[in-house]
Amino acid sequence: MSHAEFVAAYASGTVRVRVDRERAAKLVSARLMLPFVLLPLLGLAVALALTGRLFAGIALFLLVLAFRYGIRASSQGFVLSRALHNPAFYEEVLTAGVLSFEKE
């Protein structure tokens, strides 16, 4: 199914779309280079805790974890939204098996 057909079918409700949660989370994490952002922040949180700023370190650590879980939780919606608006991304996620659909 082409991208234009997919968008039209989704808008009319004649297709049921399934986004694989794990693959979507990995795709979004890789595209945002999440490990390269989160690891230094986690290190900073530990450093704060070790240098006497325990509450600031714990707060930063919890914020980083919440950010990670928020990104992972919203990855399915991001993949679907982007697939509806970008034909190249639609082909990429379809080929990778992140997005699948069935006609109703």
Number of C-alpha atoms within 10 A of each C-alpha: 9 9 17 12 10 19 17 13 16 16 11 9 12 13 16 12 15 13 19 15 18 13 17 25 22 15 19 18 17 12 9 12 11 15 12 11 11 16 12 11 17 19 14 15 23 18 14 18 18 11 9 10 13 15 12 14 22 16 13 20 21 14 15 18 14 12 14 16 13 11 17 19 15 14 23 23 13 16 22 19 12 15 21 18 13 12 15 12 16 22 16 14 20 15 11 13 13 22 22 14 14 9 10 8
